[in-house]
Amino acid sequence: MAAGSEKTTSTDPTTAAIRANYSRVATTYAGQWAETLAHHGRALAERLLPDGRALRWVGEVGCGPGLVLADLERLAPDARVVGIDLTEEMLHQAPTRFDRVAADAQALPFRSGTLDAVLMPFVLFHVPDLPLALSEVRRTLAAGGSFGAVTWFEHDPHQAYQVWVEVIDEYGAPPDPAPQMPSHAVTSDPGKLEIALQTAGFGSIEITVERFHHHPTAARFLAHSQVIGAMARRIEQLPSDRRTACLAAAERELSRLEPDAFIESGTVLYVTATAT
Ligand SMILES: C[S@@+](CC[C@H](N)C(=O)[O-])C[C@H]1O[C@@H](n2cnc3c(N)ncnc32)[C@H](O)[C@@H]1O
């Protein structure tokens, strides 16, 4: 069993680009975005571990800044809780009392059959080889162990984001050089996701659709959006004077919108399954 400060490396270029992106945004992610997603990680944990007293090892793969680790500790009081993430800078944001392991979901540094439960909130769509990651998770789980994930499903129209994209297009920012969701087409399709889980050796699969809601202020939307996400990666490629002008134009356009224009809403999928 790996624990403490373990580290493995990934070589495929998509995974390397995802790690580079999260290393760059780790502090902003932890300060401005993690709490919005943690609501769903916590709800998943409650659903997956209604009685976690018998559990000994619980892992969160792709734990990022680790906001859900304390909830796992509360739900499984006798378990050793391990936070696992591809990106060391994200793990540095997590509480240090937990074991933190820098590793790729596609090559987990744990012996087969050792984990009692694994959670992956907002991670599966990032993994280029989804079948490999799911079979790695299945391998590390004991038979009868629990698996849970949250993934993006549908987005409602988001007026502030549309304005943001229009301004960035107008300033001629090149396309996103490093798209981050190589498996989204599968993870956002409940039928395909279920087949992927069955193929990896999971049963008792349940997938439910839950609401997602986030309502930042205009200032917070702008602060977060110029660091995190596809549009941030686009404007970063502009020469600095054009980038400054683009951000000023975006601020001007966004300041004309009503507060409700900043509501980001839609749905996410909650997935629970058992290792067969
Ligand atoms: C959207 S964040 C989610 C973080 C946390 N689960 C949450 O809900 O706030 C995605 C996290 O997954 C990690 N990640 C991406 N690809 C991964 C992989 N192949 N293996 C392990 N972690 C990965 C990233 O480094 C990042 O911390």
PDBQT file of the ligand as one rigid body, heavy atoms in Angstrom, charges set to zero:
ROOT
HETATM    1  C1  LIG A 301     -11.975  19.525 -11.635  1.00  0.00    +0.000 C 
HETATM    2  S1  LIG A 301     -10.712  19.103 -10.501  1.00  0.00    +0.000 S 
HETATM    3  C2  LIG A 301     -11.674  18.289  -9.248  1.00  0.00    +0.000 C 
HETATM    4  C3  LIG A 301     -11.001  18.320  -7.908  1.00  0.00    +0.000 C 
HETATM    5  C4  LIG A 301     -11.884  17.813  -6.756  1.00  0.00    +0.000 C 
HETATM    6  N1  LIG A 301     -12.263  16.415  -6.946  1.00  0.00    +0.000 N 
HETATM    7  C5  LIG A 301     -13.100  18.690  -6.656  1.00  0.00    +0.000 C 
HETATM    8  O1  LIG A 301     -14.210  18.154  -6.843  1.00  0.00    +0.000 OA
HETATM    9  O2  LIG A 301     -12.935  19.907  -6.417  1.00  0.00    +0.000 OA
HETATM   10  C6  LIG A 301      -9.930  17.753 -11.306  1.00  0.00    +0.000 C 
HETATM   11  C7  LIG A 301      -8.752  17.189 -10.526  1.00  0.00    +0.000 C 
HETATM   12  O3  LIG A 301      -8.416  15.929 -11.115  1.00  0.00    +0.000 OA
HETATM   13  C8  LIG A 301      -7.022  15.836 -11.233  1.00  0.00    +0.000 C 
HETATM   14  N2  LIG A 301      -6.742  14.928 -12.344  1.00  0.00    +0.000 N 
HETATM   15  C9  LIG A 301      -6.897  15.142 -13.675  1.00  0.00    +0.000 A 
HETATM   16  N3  LIG A 301      -6.523  14.064 -14.375  1.00  0.00    +0.000 NA
HETATM   17  C10 LIG A 301      -6.158  13.120 -13.465  1.00  0.00    +0.000 A 
HETATM   18  C11 LIG A 301      -5.631  11.797 -13.569  1.00  0.00    +0.000 A 
HETATM   19  N4  LIG A 301      -5.439  11.203 -14.759  1.00  0.00    +0.000 N 
HETATM   20  N5  LIG A 301      -5.337  11.140 -12.431  1.00  0.00    +0.000 NA
HETATM   21  C12 LIG A 301      -5.508  11.727 -11.220  1.00  0.00    +0.000 A 
HETATM   22  N6  LIG A 301      -5.973  12.974 -11.055  1.00  0.00    +0.000 NA
HETATM   23  C13 LIG A 301      -6.300  13.664 -12.170  1.00  0.00    +0.000 A 
HETATM   24  C14 LIG A 301      -6.545  17.272 -11.479  1.00  0.00    +0.000 C 
HETATM   25  O4  LIG A 301      -5.195  17.449 -11.140  1.00  0.00    +0.000 OA
HETATM   26  C15 LIG A 301      -7.500  18.054 -10.586  1.00  0.00    +0.000 C 
HETATM   27  O5  LIG A 301      -6.985  18.225  -9.290  1.00  0.00    +0.000 OA
ENDROOT
TORSDOF 0
